[in-house]
């Protein structure tokens, strides 16, 4: 399946390209920092932001001539496992350190996707990650673009990376403006 | 002679990892001082003299490039080597850091060996 969003004749970001970049970046982070191997799941395109869900989700904003949002989500058990691998100590409950670890993993994954995209799309800014843990939460993005969803399998669980990216209406919104522009919002029921 | 090192990153996880790498590295390490952003780093540097700084770029309040500029503008910290440890990997950001006076640049994700290699050349 091919879905592309085109801004100019020489600028196109396809679903397939985003999937490849997300897979590469996620594998690099998991192999280098966590010592964990991932198996690819089947990627797909979603019309809406991630959710309803439970567990841990980290959200990050991107801005530039192209802008959007990215998320990394997993179960609470997997979040504890990831923190344990990253920090080399056991975690048996969700706490500040676990949420910080998931935020940093998200920052590394989507930061590396951003760096790869910048070669074609020009400079982009990355916001500081926001990490949420809870049940029955729903995310919603004010952007109307579709989301590329890339699942991975690890230890019998699924983690997902979601990315929504579209040409920015405000061409002046370059680089560091991203820190002020996380477009995803979240509600907890 | 042991050298005090400052780690600047808004992620406590990354500070912890870098701290562990420093302890394991074969370098004359003194105290390790941590800061969560550029503002906190500059504040702590008023009372602590360090011989090396490892700094992230994307941080709240004051980012790593602004911190680097401030360090190089001050007599007391101008000569302290600064290694940027960051997800920012575009050539423009690397050049910006180099032009501001960064002594090294390590992209996240990183291995302990990559950090130790940079340290070996500076400590």
Interface residues (C-beta under 8 A of the other chain):
Chain A: X28 X29 X32 X33 X83 X86 X87 X88 X96 X97 X100 X101 X103 X104 X107 X108 X111 X112 X114 X115 X118 X119 X123 X126 X128 X176 X179
Chain B: X10 X11 X12 X13 X14 X16 X17 X20 X58 X59 X60 X63 X86 X87 X88 X89 X90 X92 X107 X108 X109 X110 X111
